[in-house]
Amino acid sequence: FEMKYLTVDGVGFGTGVRDTYEGGYVDLDELKISGRLKKDIRTWISKYETAFFADFRDQATVTVLDEAGEKIAKRLSDELPLSKIVYYSEARNERLHFPK
């Protein structure tokens, strides 16, 4: 297993996880993560895209989605201990790092 640098983000039309330095979205089925986490990422990205297309007008929804995204990033970090994971909030244009 090689170390990966991954960014969790809800930017439209992605998988929710992209390679931080190489660019491009990562196929969730290629990551050695639990089926539960894959399902949760797919559900979250669907909700984030809905908020994106509404121009993030509902700030309460954005807050809930960002909190969920941060939890997903933390879980991804836990399941891929050799990887560096960050969370990027498209709505807030903000990046959060998850130290080991």
VONUKOL-208592 format. One record per atom (N, C-alpha, C): residue number from 1; atom name; y, x, z; residue in one letter. Coordinates in Angstrom, 1 decimal. Each point is the difference from the previous one (the first is absolute). Layout:
N
@nr: NUM	atom: CA	c2: Y	c1: X	c3: Z	rest: A
...
//
This chain:
100
@nr: 1	atom: N	c2: -1.2	c1: 0.9	c3: 0.0	rest: F
@nr: 1	atom: CA	c2: 1.2	c1: -0.9	c3: 0.0	rest: F
@nr: 1	atom: C	c2: 1.2	c1: 0.9	c3: 0.0	rest: F
@nr: 2	atom: N	c2: 0.9	c1: -0.3	c3: -0.9	rest: E
@nr: 2	atom: CA	c2: 1.3	c1: 0.8	c3: -0.1	rest: E
@nr: 2	atom: C	c2: 1.1	c1: -0.8	c3: 0.7	rest: E
@nr: 3	atom: N	c2: 0.9	c1: 0.8	c3: 0.5	rest: M
@nr: 3	atom: CA	c2: 1.1	c1: -0.7	c3: 0.7	rest: M
@nr: 3	atom: C	c2: 0.9	c1: -0.7	c3: -1.0	rest: M
@nr: 4	atom: N	c2: 0.4	c1: -1.2	c3: 0.3	rest: K
@nr: 4	atom: CA	c2: 0.8	c1: -0.8	c3: -0.9	rest: K
@nr: 4	atom: C	c2: 1.3	c1: -0.3	c3: 0.7	rest: K
@nr: 5	atom: N	c2: 1.1	c1: -0.1	c3: -0.8	rest: Y
@nr: 5	atom: CA	c2: 1.3	c1: -0.4	c3: 0.5	rest: Y
@nr: 5	atom: C	c2: 0.2	c1: -1.4	c3: -0.6	rest: Y
@nr: 6	atom: N	c2: 0.0	c1: -1.0	c3: 0.8	rest: L
@nr: 6	atom: CA	c2: 0.0	c1: -1.4	c3: -0.5	rest: L
@nr: 6	atom: C	c2: 1.2	c1: -0.8	c3: 0.6	rest: L
@nr: 7	atom: N	c2: 0.6	c1: -0.9	c3: -0.8	rest: T
@nr: 7	atom: CA	c2: 1.1	c1: -0.8	c3: 0.4	rest: T
@nr: 7	atom: C	c2: -0.5	c1: -1.5	c3: -0.1	rest: T
@nr: 8	atom: N	c2: 0.1	c1: -0.7	c3: 1.1	rest: V
@nr: 8	atom: CA	c2: -0.2	c1: -1.4	c3: -0.1	rest: V
@nr: 8	atom: C	c2: 1.3	c1: -0.7	c3: -0.3	rest: V
@nr: 9	atom: N	c2: 0.0	c1: -0.8	c3: -1.1	rest: D
@nr: 9	atom: CA	c2: 1.2	c1: -0.7	c3: -0.4	rest: D
@nr: 9	atom: C	c2: -0.3	c1: -1.4	c3: -0.6	rest: D
@nr: 10	atom: N	c2: 0.9	c1: -0.9	c3: 0.0	rest: G
@nr: 10	atom: CA	c2: -0.2	c1: -1.3	c3: -0.5	rest: G
@nr: 10	atom: C	c2: 0.7	c1: -0.1	c3: -1.4	rest: G
@nr: 11	atom: N	c2: 0.4	c1: 1.1	c3: -0.6	rest: V
@nr: 11	atom: CA	c2: 0.7	c1: -0.1	c3: -1.3	rest: V
@nr: 11	atom: C	c2: -0.9	c1: -0.8	c3: -1.0	rest: V
@nr: 12	atom: N	c2: 0.6	c1: -0.9	c3: -0.7	rest: G
@nr: 12	atom: CA	c2: -0.8	c1: -0.9	c3: -0.9	rest: G
@nr: 12	atom: C	c2: -0.9	c1: 0.7	c3: -0.9	rest: G
@nr: 13	atom: N	c2: -1.1	c1: -0.7	c3: -0.3	rest: F
@nr: 13	atom: CA	c2: -1.0	c1: 0.4	c3: -1.0	rest: F
@nr: 13	atom: C	c2: -0.8	c1: 1.2	c3: 0.3	rest: F
@nr: 14	atom: N	c2: 0.0	c1: 0.4	c3: 1.3	rest: G
@nr: 14	atom: CA	c2: -0.8	c1: 1.1	c3: 0.4	rest: G
@nr: 14	atom: C	c2: -1.2	c1: -0.4	c3: 0.8	rest: G
@nr: 15	atom: N	c2: -0.7	c1: 1.0	c3: 0.5	rest: T
@nr: 15	atom: CA	c2: -1.2	c1: -0.3	c3: 0.9	rest: T
@nr: 15	atom: C	c2: 0.4	c1: -0.1	c3: 1.4	rest: T
@nr: 16	atom: N	c2: 1.2	c1: 0.5	c3: 0.3	rest: G
@nr: 16	atom: CA	c2: 0.5	c1: 0.1	c3: 1.4	rest: G
@nr: 16	atom: C	c2: -0.2	c1: 1.4	c3: 0.6	rest: G
@nr: 17	atom: N	c2: -0.7	c1: 0.8	c3: -0.7	rest: V
@nr: 17	atom: CA	c2: -0.1	c1: 1.4	c3: 0.4	rest: V
@nr: 17	atom: C	c2: 0.2	c1: 0.9	c3: -1.2	rest: V
@nr: 18	atom: N	c2: 0.9	c1: 1.0	c3: 0.1	rest: R
@nr: 18	atom: CA	c2: 0.2	c1: 0.9	c3: -1.1	rest: R
@nr: 18	atom: C	c2: 0.0	c1: 1.4	c3: 0.4	rest: R
@nr: 19	atom: N	c2: -0.3	c1: 0.9	c3: -0.9	rest: D
@nr: 19	atom: CA	c2: 0.0	c1: 1.4	c3: 0.3	rest: D
@nr: 19	atom: C	c2: 1.4	c1: 0.5	c3: 0.1	rest: D
@nr: 20	atom: N	c2: 0.4	c1: 0.5	c3: 1.2	rest: T
@nr: 20	atom: CA	c2: 1.4	c1: 0.4	c3: 0.3	rest: T
@nr: 20	atom: C	c2: 0.5	c1: 1.0	c3: -1.0	rest: T
@nr: 21	atom: N	c2: -0.7	c1: 1.0	c3: -0.4	rest: Y
@nr: 21	atom: CA	c2: 0.5	c1: 1.1	c3: -0.8	rest: Y
@nr: 21	atom: C	c2: -0.4	c1: -0.1	c3: -1.4	rest: Y
@nr: 22	atom: N	c2: -1.2	c1: -0.5	c3: -0.3	rest: E
@nr: 22	atom: CA	c2: -0.4	c1: -0.1	c3: -1.4	rest: E
@nr: 22	atom: C	c2: 0.5	c1: -1.2	c3: -0.7	rest: E
@nr: 23	atom: N	c2: 0.4	c1: -1.0	c3: 0.8	rest: G
@nr: 23	atom: CA	c2: 0.5	c1: -1.3	c3: -0.5	rest: G
@nr: 23	atom: C	c2: -1.2	c1: -0.8	c3: -0.4	rest: G
@nr: 24	atom: N	c2: 0.2	c1: -1.3	c3: -0.3	rest: G
@nr: 24	atom: CA	c2: -1.0	c1: -0.8	c3: -0.5	rest: G
@nr: 24	atom: C	c2: -0.8	c1: -0.7	c3: 1.2	rest: G
@nr: 25	atom: N	c2: -0.5	c1: -1.2	c3: -0.2	rest: Y
@nr: 25	atom: CA	c2: -0.7	c1: -0.7	c3: 1.1	rest: Y
@nr: 25	atom: C	c2: -1.4	c1: 0.4	c3: 0.0	rest: Y
@nr: 26	atom: N	c2: -0.6	c1: 0.0	c3: 1.2	rest: V
@nr: 26	atom: CA	c2: -1.3	c1: 0.4	c3: 0.2	rest: V
@nr: 26	atom: C	c2: -0.9	c1: -1.3	c3: 0.0	rest: V
@nr: 27	atom: N	c2: -1.2	c1: 0.1	c3: -0.7	rest: D
@nr: 27	atom: CA	c2: -0.9	c1: -1.1	c3: 0.0	rest: D
@nr: 27	atom: C	c2: -0.6	c1: -0.1	c3: 1.5	rest: D
@nr: 28	atom: N	c2: 0.2	c1: -1.1	c3: 0.6	rest: L
@nr: 28	atom: CA	c2: -0.5	c1: -0.1	c3: 1.4	rest: L
@nr: 28	atom: C	c2: -1.5	c1: 0.2	c3: 0.1	rest: L
@nr: 29	atom: N	c2: -0.7	c1: -0.3	c3: -1.0	rest: D
@nr: 29	atom: CA	c2: -1.5	c1: 0.2	c3: 0.0	rest: D
@nr: 29	atom: C	c2: -0.4	c1: 1.5	c3: 0.0	rest: D
@nr: 30	atom: N	c2: 0.9	c1: 0.8	c3: -0.4	rest: E
@nr: 30	atom: CA	c2: -0.2	c1: 1.5	c3: 0.0	rest: E
@nr: 30	atom: C	c2: 0.2	c1: 0.6	c3: 1.3	rest: E
@nr: 31	atom: N	c2: 0.7	c1: -0.7	c3: 0.9	rest: L
@nr: 31	atom: CA	c2: 0.3	c1: 0.5	c3: 1.3	rest: L
@nr: 31	atom: C	c2: -1.2	c1: -0.3	c3: 1.0	rest: L
@nr: 32	atom: N	c2: -0.3	c1: 0.9	c3: 0.8	rest: K
@nr: 32	atom: CA	c2: -1.1	c1: -0.2	c3: 1.0	rest: K
@nr: 32	atom: C	c2: 0.6	c1: -0.7	c3: 1.2	rest: K
@nr: 33	atom: N	c2: 0.3	c1: -1.3	c3: -0.2	rest: I
@nr: 33	atom: CA	c2: 0.5	c1: -0.8	c3: 1.1	rest: I
@nr: 33	atom: C	c2: -0.8	c1: -1.3	c3: 0.1	rest: I
@nr: 34	atom: N	c2: 0.1	c1: -0.7	c3: 1.1	rest: S
@nr: 34	atom: CA	c2: -0.8	c1: -1.2	c3: 0.2	rest: S
@nr: 34	atom: C	c2: 0.3	c1: -1.1	c3: -0.9	rest: S
@nr: 35	atom: N	c2: -0.9	c1: -0.8	c3: -0.3	rest: G
@nr: 35	atom: CA	c2: 0.2	c1: -1.2	c3: -0.8	rest: G
@nr: 35	atom: C	c2: 1.1	c1: -0.9	c3: 0.6	rest: G
@nr: 36	atom: N	c2: 0.0	c1: -0.1	c3: 1.3	rest: R
@nr: 36	atom: CA	c2: 1.0	c1: -0.8	c3: 0.7	rest: R
@nr: 36	atom: C	c2: 1.4	c1: 0.5	c3: -0.3	rest: R
@nr: 37	atom: N	c2: 0.2	c1: 1.3	c3: 0.1	rest: L
@nr: 37	atom: CA	c2: 1.3	c1: 0.6	c3: -0.3	rest: L
@nr: 37	atom: C	c2: 0.4	c1: -0.3	c3: -1.4	rest: L
@nr: 38	atom: N	c2: -0.9	c1: 0.2	c3: -1.0	rest: K
@nr: 38	atom: CA	c2: 0.3	c1: -0.3	c3: -1.4	rest: K
@nr: 38	atom: C	c2: 0.4	c1: -1.4	c3: -0.2	rest: K
@nr: 39	atom: N	c2: -0.7	c1: -0.9	c3: 0.7	rest: K
@nr: 39	atom: CA	c2: 0.4	c1: -1.4	c3: -0.1	rest: K
@nr: 39	atom: C	c2: 1.3	c1: -0.3	c3: 0.6	rest: K
@nr: 40	atom: N	c2: 0.3	c1: 0.6	c3: 1.1	rest: D
@nr: 40	atom: CA	c2: 1.3	c1: -0.2	c3: 0.7	rest: D
@nr: 40	atom: C	c2: 1.2	c1: 0.6	c3: -0.9	rest: D
@nr: 41	atom: N	c2: -0.3	c1: 1.1	c3: -0.6	rest: I
@nr: 41	atom: CA	c2: 1.0	c1: 0.6	c3: -0.9	rest: I
@nr: 41	atom: C	c2: 0.3	c1: -0.9	c3: -1.2	rest: I
@nr: 42	atom: N	c2: -1.0	c1: -0.6	c3: -0.6	rest: R
@nr: 42	atom: CA	c2: 0.1	c1: -0.9	c3: -1.2	rest: R
@nr: 42	atom: C	c2: 0.8	c1: -1.3	c3: 0.4	rest: R
@nr: 43	atom: N	c2: -0.4	c1: -0.5	c3: 1.2	rest: T
@nr: 43	atom: CA	c2: 0.7	c1: -1.2	c3: 0.5	rest: T
@nr: 43	atom: C	c2: 1.5	c1: 0.3	c3: 0.2	rest: T
@nr: 44	atom: N	c2: 0.3	c1: 1.1	c3: 0.7	rest: W
@nr: 44	atom: CA	c2: 1.3	c1: 0.4	c3: 0.3	rest: W
@nr: 44	atom: C	c2: 0.9	c1: 0.2	c3: -1.3	rest: W
@nr: 45	atom: N	c2: -0.6	c1: 0.7	c3: -1.0	rest: I
@nr: 45	atom: CA	c2: 0.7	c1: 0.3	c3: -1.2	rest: I
@nr: 45	atom: C	c2: 0.4	c1: -1.3	c3: -0.7	rest: I
@nr: 46	atom: N	c2: -0.9	c1: -0.9	c3: 0.0	rest: S
@nr: 46	atom: CA	c2: 0.3	c1: -1.3	c3: -0.6	rest: S
@nr: 46	atom: C	c2: 1.2	c1: -0.7	c3: 0.7	rest: S
@nr: 47	atom: N	c2: 0.0	c1: 0.0	c3: 1.3	rest: K
@nr: 47	atom: CA	c2: 1.1	c1: -0.6	c3: 0.7	rest: K
@nr: 47	atom: C	c2: 1.3	c1: 0.8	c3: -0.2	rest: K
@nr: 48	atom: N	c2: -0.1	c1: 1.3	c3: -0.1	rest: Y
@nr: 48	atom: CA	c2: 1.2	c1: 0.8	c3: -0.2	rest: Y
@nr: 48	atom: C	c2: 0.6	c1: -0.2	c3: -1.4	rest: Y
@nr: 49	atom: N	c2: -0.9	c1: -0.2	c3: -1.0	rest: E
@nr: 49	atom: CA	c2: 0.5	c1: -0.3	c3: -1.3	rest: E
@nr: 49	atom: C	c2: 0.8	c1: -1.3	c3: -0.1	rest: E
@nr: 50	atom: N	c2: -0.6	c1: -1.0	c3: 0.8	rest: T
@nr: 50	atom: CA	c2: 0.7	c1: -1.3	c3: 0.0	rest: T
@nr: 50	atom: C	c2: 1.4	c1: 0.1	c3: 0.6	rest: T
@nr: 51	atom: N	c2: 0.1	c1: 0.8	c3: 1.1	rest: A
@nr: 51	atom: CA	c2: 1.4	c1: 0.2	c3: 0.6	rest: A
@nr: 51	atom: C	c2: 0.9	c1: 0.8	c3: -1.0	rest: A
@nr: 52	atom: N	c2: -0.6	c1: 1.0	c3: -0.7	rest: F
@nr: 52	atom: CA	c2: 0.7	c1: 0.8	c3: -1.0	rest: F
@nr: 52	atom: C	c2: 0.6	c1: -0.9	c3: -1.0	rest: F
@nr: 53	atom: N	c2: -0.8	c1: -0.9	c3: -0.6	rest: F
@nr: 53	atom: CA	c2: 0.5	c1: -0.9	c3: -1.0	rest: F
@nr: 53	atom: C	c2: 1.1	c1: -1.0	c3: 0.5	rest: F
@nr: 54	atom: N	c2: 0.0	c1: -0.2	c3: 1.3	rest: A
@nr: 54	atom: CA	c2: 1.1	c1: -0.8	c3: 0.6	rest: A
@nr: 54	atom: C	c2: 1.1	c1: 0.8	c3: 0.4	rest: A
@nr: 55	atom: N	c2: 0.1	c1: 1.3	c3: -0.5	rest: D
@nr: 55	atom: CA	c2: 1.1	c1: 0.9	c3: 0.3	rest: D
@nr: 55	atom: C	c2: 0.1	c1: 0.3	c3: 1.5	rest: D
@nr: 56	atom: N	c2: -1.0	c1: -0.1	c3: 0.8	rest: F
@nr: 56	atom: CA	c2: 0.0	c1: 0.3	c3: 1.4	rest: F
@nr: 56	atom: C	c2: 1.0	c1: -0.8	c3: 0.7	rest: F
@nr: 57	atom: N	c2: 0.3	c1: -1.2	c3: -0.4	rest: R
@nr: 57	atom: CA	c2: 1.0	c1: -0.8	c3: 0.7	rest: R
@nr: 57	atom: C	c2: -0.3	c1: -0.3	c3: 1.4	rest: R
@nr: 58	atom: N	c2: -1.3	c1: -0.3	c3: 0.3	rest: D
@nr: 58	atom: CA	c2: -0.3	c1: -0.4	c3: 1.4	rest: D
@nr: 58	atom: C	c2: -0.3	c1: 1.3	c3: 0.8	rest: D
@nr: 59	atom: N	c2: 1.0	c1: 0.4	c3: 0.8	rest: Q
@nr: 59	atom: CA	c2: -0.2	c1: 1.2	c3: 0.8	rest: Q
@nr: 59	atom: C	c2: -1.1	c1: -0.1	c3: 1.0	rest: Q
@nr: 60	atom: N	c2: -0.3	c1: -1.2	c3: 0.6	rest: A
@nr: 60	atom: CA	c2: -1.1	c1: -0.1	c3: 0.9	rest: A
@nr: 60	atom: C	c2: -1.3	c1: 0.3	c3: -0.6	rest: A
@nr: 61	atom: N	c2: -0.2	c1: -0.5	c3: -1.3	rest: T
@nr: 61	atom: CA	c2: -1.2	c1: 0.3	c3: -0.7	rest: T
@nr: 61	atom: C	c2: -0.1	c1: 1.5	c3: -0.3	rest: T
@nr: 62	atom: N	c2: 1.1	c1: 0.6	c3: -0.4	rest: V
@nr: 62	atom: CA	c2: 0.1	c1: 1.5	c3: -0.3	rest: V
@nr: 62	atom: C	c2: -0.5	c1: 0.8	c3: 1.3	rest: V
@nr: 63	atom: N	c2: 0.6	c1: -0.4	c3: 1.1	rest: T
@nr: 63	atom: CA	c2: -0.4	c1: 0.6	c3: 1.3	rest: T
@nr: 63	atom: C	c2: -1.5	c1: -0.1	c3: 0.2	rest: T
@nr: 64	atom: N	c2: -0.5	c1: -1.2	c3: -0.1	rest: V
@nr: 64	atom: CA	c2: -1.5	c1: -0.2	c3: 0.2	rest: V
@nr: 64	atom: C	c2: -0.8	c1: 0.9	c3: -1.0	rest: V
@nr: 65	atom: N	c2: 0.4	c1: 0.0	c3: -1.2	rest: L
@nr: 65	atom: CA	c2: -0.7	c1: 0.8	c3: -1.0	rest: L
@nr: 65	atom: C	c2: 0.1	c1: 1.5	c3: 0.2	rest: L
@nr: 66	atom: N	c2: 1.1	c1: 0.4	c3: 0.4	rest: D
@nr: 66	atom: CA	c2: 0.2	c1: 1.5	c3: 0.3	rest: D
@nr: 66	atom: C	c2: -0.9	c1: 0.3	c3: 1.2	rest: D
@nr: 67	atom: N	c2: 0.0	c1: -0.8	c3: 1.0	rest: E
@nr: 67	atom: CA	c2: -0.8	c1: 0.3	c3: 1.2	rest: E
@nr: 67	atom: C	c2: -1.5	c1: 0.0	c3: -0.4	rest: E
@nr: 68	atom: N	c2: -0.4	c1: -0.9	c3: -0.8	rest: A
@nr: 68	atom: CA	c2: -1.4	c1: 0.0	c3: -0.5	rest: A
@nr: 68	atom: C	c2: -0.3	c1: 1.2	c3: -0.8	rest: A
@nr: 69	atom: N	c2: 1.0	c1: 0.4	c3: -0.9	rest: G
@nr: 69	atom: CA	c2: -0.2	c1: 1.3	c3: -0.8	rest: G
@nr: 69	atom: C	c2: -0.1	c1: 1.2	c3: 0.9	rest: G
@nr: 70	atom: N	c2: 0.8	c1: 0.1	c3: 1.0	rest: E
@nr: 70	atom: CA	c2: -0.1	c1: 1.1	c3: 1.0	rest: E
@nr: 70	atom: C	c2: -1.3	c1: 0.1	c3: 0.6	rest: E
@nr: 71	atom: N	c2: -0.6	c1: -1.2	c3: 0.4	rest: K
@nr: 71	atom: CA	c2: -1.3	c1: 0.0	c3: 0.7	rest: K
@nr: 71	atom: C	c2: -1.1	c1: 0.4	c3: -1.0	rest: K
@nr: 72	atom: N	c2: 0.2	c1: -0.4	c3: -1.3	rest: I
@nr: 72	atom: CA	c2: -1.0	c1: 0.4	c3: -1.0	rest: I
@nr: 72	atom: C	c2: 0.1	c1: 1.5	c3: -0.2	rest: I
@nr: 73	atom: N	c2: 1.2	c1: 0.6	c3: 0.0	rest: A
@nr: 73	atom: CA	c2: 0.1	c1: 1.4	c3: -0.2	rest: A
@nr: 73	atom: C	c2: -0.6	c1: 0.7	c3: 1.2	rest: A
@nr: 74	atom: N	c2: 0.1	c1: -0.5	c3: 1.2	rest: K
@nr: 74	atom: CA	c2: -0.6	c1: 0.6	c3: 1.2	rest: K
@nr: 74	atom: C	c2: -1.5	c1: -0.1	c3: -0.1	rest: K
@nr: 75	atom: N	c2: -0.5	c1: -1.1	c3: -0.4	rest: R
@nr: 75	atom: CA	c2: -1.5	c1: -0.2	c3: -0.2	rest: R
@nr: 75	atom: C	c2: -0.5	c1: 1.0	c3: -1.0	rest: R
@nr: 76	atom: N	c2: 0.7	c1: 0.1	c3: -1.1	rest: L
@nr: 76	atom: CA	c2: -0.4	c1: 0.9	c3: -1.1	rest: L
@nr: 76	atom: C	c2: 0.0	c1: 1.4	c3: 0.5	rest: L
@nr: 77	atom: N	c2: 1.0	c1: 0.4	c3: 0.8	rest: S
@nr: 77	atom: CA	c2: 0.0	c1: 1.3	c3: 0.6	rest: S
@nr: 77	atom: C	c2: -1.2	c1: 0.2	c3: 0.9	rest: S
@nr: 78	atom: N	c2: -0.4	c1: -1.0	c3: 0.8	rest: D
@nr: 78	atom: CA	c2: -1.1	c1: 0.1	c3: 0.9	rest: D
@nr: 78	atom: C	c2: -1.3	c1: 0.2	c3: -0.8	rest: D
@nr: 79	atom: N	c2: -0.1	c1: -0.8	c3: -1.1	rest: E
@nr: 79	atom: CA	c2: -1.3	c1: 0.1	c3: -0.8	rest: E
@nr: 79	atom: C	c2: -0.1	c1: 1.2	c3: -0.9	rest: E
@nr: 80	atom: N	c2: 1.2	c1: 0.6	c3: -0.3	rest: L
@nr: 80	atom: CA	c2: 0.0	c1: 1.2	c3: -0.9	rest: L
@nr: 80	atom: C	c2: 0.7	c1: 1.1	c3: 0.8	rest: L
@nr: 81	atom: N	c2: -0.7	c1: 0.5	c3: 1.1	rest: P
@nr: 81	atom: CA	c2: 0.7	c1: 1.0	c3: 0.9	rest: P
@nr: 81	atom: C	c2: 0.5	c1: 1.3	c3: -0.6	rest: P
@nr: 82	atom: N	c2: -0.5	c1: 0.4	c3: -1.2	rest: L
@nr: 82	atom: CA	c2: 0.4	c1: 1.2	c3: -0.6	rest: L
@nr: 82	atom: C	c2: 1.3	c1: -0.2	c3: -0.9	rest: L
@nr: 83	atom: N	c2: 0.4	c1: -1.3	c3: -0.1	rest: S
@nr: 83	atom: CA	c2: 1.1	c1: -0.3	c3: -0.9	rest: S
@nr: 83	atom: C	c2: 1.3	c1: -0.2	c3: 0.7	rest: S
@nr: 84	atom: N	c2: 1.1	c1: 0.2	c3: -0.7	rest: K
@nr: 84	atom: CA	c2: 1.3	c1: -0.2	c3: 0.5	rest: K
@nr: 84	atom: C	c2: 0.5	c1: -1.4	c3: -0.6	rest: K
@nr: 85	atom: N	c2: 0.3	c1: -0.9	c3: 0.9	rest: I
@nr: 85	atom: CA	c2: 0.4	c1: -1.3	c3: -0.5	rest: I
@nr: 85	atom: C	c2: 1.4	c1: -0.3	c3: 0.4	rest: I
@nr: 86	atom: N	c2: 0.8	c1: -0.6	c3: -0.9	rest: V
@nr: 86	atom: CA	c2: 1.3	c1: -0.5	c3: 0.3	rest: V
@nr: 86	atom: C	c2: 0.1	c1: -1.5	c3: -0.5	rest: V
@nr: 87	atom: N	c2: 0.9	c1: -0.7	c3: 0.6	rest: Y
@nr: 87	atom: CA	c2: 0.2	c1: -1.4	c3: -0.4	rest: Y
@nr: 87	atom: C	c2: 1.4	c1: -0.1	c3: -0.6	rest: Y
@nr: 88	atom: N	c2: 0.1	c1: -0.6	c3: -1.1	rest: Y
@nr: 88	atom: CA	c2: 1.3	c1: -0.2	c3: -0.7	rest: Y
@nr: 88	atom: C	c2: 0.3	c1: -1.5	c3: -0.1	rest: Y
@nr: 89	atom: N	c2: 1.2	c1: -0.3	c3: 0.6	rest: S
@nr: 89	atom: CA	c2: 0.4	c1: -1.4	c3: -0.1	rest: S
@nr: 89	atom: C	c2: 1.0	c1: -0.1	c3: -1.2	rest: S
@nr: 90	atom: N	c2: -0.5	c1: -0.7	c3: -1.0	rest: E
@nr: 90	atom: CA	c2: 0.8	c1: -0.3	c3: -1.2	rest: E
@nr: 90	atom: C	c2: 1.2	c1: -0.8	c3: 0.4	rest: E
@nr: 91	atom: N	c2: -0.2	c1: -1.0	c3: 0.8	rest: A
@nr: 91	atom: CA	c2: 1.1	c1: -0.9	c3: 0.4	rest: A
@nr: 91	atom: C	c2: 1.1	c1: 0.7	c3: 0.7	rest: A
@nr: 92	atom: N	c2: -0.3	c1: 1.0	c3: 0.8	rest: R
@nr: 92	atom: CA	c2: 1.0	c1: 0.8	c3: 0.8	rest: R
@nr: 92	atom: C	c2: 0.3	c1: 1.3	c3: -0.5	rest: R
@nr: 93	atom: N	c2: -0.7	c1: 0.4	c3: -1.1	rest: N
@nr: 93	atom: CA	c2: 0.1	c1: 1.4	c3: -0.6	rest: N
@nr: 93	atom: C	c2: -0.1	c1: 1.0	c3: 1.1	rest: N
@nr: 94	atom: N	c2: -1.1	c1: 0.0	c3: 0.7	rest: E
@nr: 94	atom: CA	c2: -0.2	c1: 0.8	c3: 1.2	rest: E
@nr: 94	atom: C	c2: -1.4	c1: 0.5	c3: 0.1	rest: E
@nr: 95	atom: N	c2: -0.2	c1: 1.3	c3: 0.4	rest: R
@nr: 95	atom: CA	c2: -1.3	c1: 0.6	c3: 0.1	rest: R
@nr: 95	atom: C	c2: -0.3	c1: 0.3	c3: 1.5	rest: R
@nr: 96	atom: N	c2: -1.2	c1: -0.3	c3: 0.4	rest: L
@nr: 96	atom: CA	c2: -0.4	c1: 0.3	c3: 1.4	rest: L
@nr: 96	atom: C	c2: -1.3	c1: 0.9	c3: -0.1	rest: L
@nr: 97	atom: N	c2: 0.0	c1: 1.0	c3: 0.8	rest: H
@nr: 97	atom: CA	c2: -1.1	c1: 1.0	c3: 0.0	rest: H
@nr: 97	atom: C	c2: -0.9	c1: -0.4	c3: 1.2	rest: H
@nr: 98	atom: N	c2: -1.3	c1: 0.3	c3: -0.1	rest: F
@nr: 98	atom: CA	c2: -0.9	c1: -0.2	c3: 1.1	rest: F
@nr: 98	atom: C	c2: -0.7	c1: 1.3	c3: 0.3	rest: F
@nr: 99	atom: N	c2: 0.6	c1: 0.6	c3: 1.1	rest: P
@nr: 99	atom: CA	c2: -0.6	c1: 1.3	c3: 0.4	rest: P
@nr: 99	atom: C	c2: -1.4	c1: -0.1	c3: 0.5	rest: P
@nr: 100	atom: N	c2: -0.7	c1: 1.1	c3: -0.1	rest: K
@nr: 100	atom: CA	c2: -1.4	c1: 0.0	c3: 0.6	rest: K
@nr: 100	atom: C	c2: 0.1	c1: 0.2	c3: 1.5	rest: K
//
